[in-house]
Structure formats: structure tokens, C-alpha cells
């Protein structure tokens, strides 16, 4: 790390501050890319208690069909 002297503020003297960090692999990082071989997702555990996917909606009833109640129109 590079240490530098900061500014004096509000009556306090200047203090040492970290100005720059140095890393071992600086400038030696590969470009991000997507691998050709992707990992497969893990299988669901046997004790998975979530609800199963919802069934598709039933087809709508045809218009003018038998009514449940005589007063429903």
C-alpha cells in the first residue's frame, strides 16, 4: 500500500492515509468469458416439500351452456 499525508481539517493536523492499494495479480487478470462447458444444475433433494408446478388452466366453458342457477345470467 502507498501511504500519503492527508489534508489538515477543522484544527486537526494532517494524518497518514492509504492512497493506493497494490495487489499481487494487478494487471494479470484474464478477460471475463463464458466457458463452453457449463456445470449442470444440482438435482432437487428427495425431501423437497415445495408445491409442484401448477396445472394449466381448464378450458373456458362454452357460452349458453347449462346454468347452475336459474337466476344467474
C-alpha positions in Angstrom: 0.0 0.0 0.0 1.1 3.5 -0.7 0.7 5.8 2.4 0.4 9.6 1.9 -0.3 12.6 4.1 -3.9 13.8 4.1 -5.2 17.3 4.5 -5.5 19.1 7.8 -9.1 19.8 8.7 -11.0 21.8 11.4 -8.0 22.3 13.6 -6.8 18.7 13.4 -3.3 18.0 12.0 -2.8 16.1 8.8 -2.7 12.3 9.2 -1.3 9.4 7.2 -3.9 7.9 4.8 -3.8 4.9 2.5 -3.6 6.4 -1.0 -3.3 3.3 -3.2 -3.5 -0.4 -2.7 -1.3 -2.8 -4.6 -2.3 -6.4 -5.4 -0.1 -9.3 -6.5 -2.2 -10.0 -9.6 -2.6 -6.4 -10.6 -2.7 -6.2 -14.4 -2.6 -10.0 -14.7 -6.3 -10.8 -14.6 -7.9 -12.7 -17.6 -10.7 -11.2 -19.5 -14.2 -12.4 -18.3 -15.7 -15.0 -20.6 -18.3 -17.7 -20.6 -16.9 -21.2 -20.6 -18.0 -23.6 -23.3 -18.8 -26.3 -20.8 -21.3 -25.1 -18.2 -21.9 -27.0 -14.9 -25.2 -28.9 -14.7 -27.7 -27.8 -12.1 -27.9 -30.0 -9.0 -30.9 -32.4 -8.8 -33.6 -31.5 -6.3 -33.2 -33.2 -2.9 -35.6 -36.0 -2.0 -37.0 -34.0 0.9 -38.1 -31.0 -1.2 -41.5 -30.1 0.1 -42.3 -27.3 -2.2 -45.6 -27.5 -4.1 -45.5 -29.0 -7.6 -45.9 -26.7 -10.6 -49.5 -25.6 -11.1 -51.6 -27.4 -13.6 -52.6 -25.5 -16.8 -55.9 -23.7 -16.6 -59.0 -25.6 -17.7 -60.7 -24.6 -21.0 -63.4 -22.0 -20.7 -67.0 -23.3 -20.7 -68.9 -22.6 -23.9 -71.3 -19.7 -23.9 -75.0 -20.5 -23.5 -74.4 -23.8 -21.7 -76.4 -25.2 -18.8 -76.5 -22.9 -15.8 -76.2 -23.8 -12.2 -78.9 -21.4 -11.0 -82.0 -20.1 -12.9 -81.3 -16.6 -11.8 -77.7 -16.4 -13.0 -77.4 -14.7 -16.4 
